[in-house]
Structure formats: C-alpha cells, structure tokens
Amino acid sequence: MTNQDYLEHAFEIGNGEFTDIVCQDCANNWAKDNGLNWSGGVAYDSFTERQEDSEAFAGDLSTFSDTEADYPLSCCGRYLDTRLTPDGVEYLKEFPKAVQRLYNI
C-alpha cells in the first residue's frame, strides 16, 4: 500500500444502520447496488439523491461531515484523503515513511 503518489478521494456510504468511508469505485458500486442516482460532480461535492423507500446514501466525505480519523483510512489497498486527529497524526508516525509523506508528515 505504500506505492501510492497521492491520497485517494474519500466517500461516505451508509444506510441508517452503518456508515463507512470508502474509495470512489466502492461508493459507485454501493450506489448502484442500492438503486441510487448521483448528483453533483464526479468526485468532489458529489452525492446520491435520497430515495423515498431507502435510507441508503453515498457521497463525497466533505459533503456529509467534517470527519477526522484516529488512523489513516484505506480502501481497495489505497490510502484515503481524510483529516487526522492529533492522535491519528501521532499514530501515523508508526507507519512507513512513504505513507507519512502522503499525509505531509
């Protein structure tokens, strides 16, 4: 996972019972599997329109929340562009230098 030049854009998915932070491909698959239609752009500022009979959603992480993580998040073998808490920054110091560089540490 350290053969990465940049952080992948992060998306949030969920259905009222759970939420997860995933890559764009997984968010697109989640949307398709749940019959959701995308609004907005392709990545940043994009989200799915709510369906009357479903609580499922997917969208650009920054569209839904100001999420910070206590550790680097990854999906499909790639690190995701998420803000780290102070504890997360400290924990990142245990990761290989290549991962630290992705987060500008």
QUIZI-V688818 format. One record per residue. N is the residue number from 1. RES is the residue in one letter. PSI is psi as a letter, one per 30 degrees, with the letter a starting at -180 (999 if undefined). NEAR is the number of other C-alpha atoms within 8 Angstrom. Layout:
n=N res=RES psi=PSI near=NEAR
n=N res=RES psi=PSI near=NEAR
This chain:
n=1 res=M psi=f near=6
n=2 res=T psi=g near=6
n=3 res=N psi=h near=5
n=4 res=Q psi=k near=9
n=5 res=D psi=f near=5
n=6 res=Y psi=l near=5
n=7 res=L psi=k near=11
n=8 res=E psi=k near=9
n=9 res=H psi=k near=11
n=10 res=A psi=k near=13
n=11 res=F psi=l near=13
n=12 res=E psi=k near=14
n=13 res=I psi=l near=14
n=14 res=G psi=l near=12
n=15 res=N psi=g near=10
n=16 res=G psi=f near=7
n=17 res=E psi=f near=5
n=18 res=F psi=l near=6
n=19 res=T psi=l near=9
n=20 res=D psi=l near=7
n=21 res=I psi=k near=11
n=22 res=V psi=l near=13
n=23 res=C psi=l near=14
n=24 res=Q psi=e near=10
n=25 res=D psi=e near=6
n=26 res=C psi=e near=8
n=27 res=A psi=e near=14
n=28 res=N psi=e near=9
n=29 res=N psi=e near=8
n=30 res=W psi=e near=10
n=31 res=A psi=e near=14
n=32 res=K psi=e near=9
n=33 res=D psi=f near=7
n=34 res=N psi=g near=7
n=35 res=G psi=h near=6
n=36 res=L psi=k near=13
n=37 res=N psi=k near=8
n=38 res=W psi=k near=9
n=39 res=S psi=l near=8
n=40 res=G psi=a near=7
n=41 res=G psi=a near=7
n=42 res=V psi=e near=6
n=43 res=A psi=d near=8
n=44 res=Y psi=k near=8
n=45 res=D psi=g near=11
n=46 res=S psi=l near=13
n=47 res=F psi=l near=12
n=48 res=T psi=k near=12
n=49 res=E psi=k near=9
n=50 res=R psi=k near=9
n=51 res=Q psi=k near=8
n=52 res=E psi=e near=5
n=53 res=D psi=g near=4
n=54 res=S psi=k near=7
n=55 res=E psi=g near=10
n=56 res=A psi=k near=12
n=57 res=F psi=l near=13
n=58 res=A psi=k near=14
n=59 res=G psi=l near=14
n=60 res=D psi=k near=15
n=61 res=L psi=e near=12
n=62 res=S psi=f near=9
n=63 res=T psi=e near=9
n=64 res=F psi=e near=8
n=65 res=S psi=l near=6
n=66 res=D psi=h near=6
n=67 res=T psi=k near=8
n=68 res=E psi=k near=8
n=69 res=A psi=k near=11
n=70 res=D psi=g near=11
n=71 res=Y psi=l near=10
n=72 res=P psi=k near=11
n=73 res=L psi=k near=10
n=74 res=S psi=l near=10
n=75 res=C psi=k near=10
n=76 res=C psi=h near=5
n=77 res=G psi=g near=6
n=78 res=R psi=k near=10
n=79 res=Y psi=k near=12
n=80 res=L psi=l near=14
n=81 res=D psi=j near=9
n=82 res=T psi=k near=10
n=83 res=R psi=k near=7
n=84 res=L psi=k near=12
n=85 res=T psi=l near=9
n=86 res=P psi=e near=7
n=87 res=D psi=e near=9
n=88 res=G psi=e near=12
n=89 res=V psi=e near=12
n=90 res=E psi=e near=8
n=91 res=Y psi=e near=10
n=92 res=L psi=f near=11
n=93 res=K psi=f near=9
n=94 res=E psi=f near=6
n=95 res=F psi=l near=8
n=96 res=P psi=l near=8
n=97 res=K psi=e near=6
n=98 res=A psi=e near=8
n=99 res=V psi=e near=10
n=100 res=Q psi=e near=12
n=101 res=R psi=e near=8
n=102 res=L psi=e near=11
n=103 res=Y psi=g near=7
n=104 res=N psi=h near=5
n=105 res=I psi=999 near=7
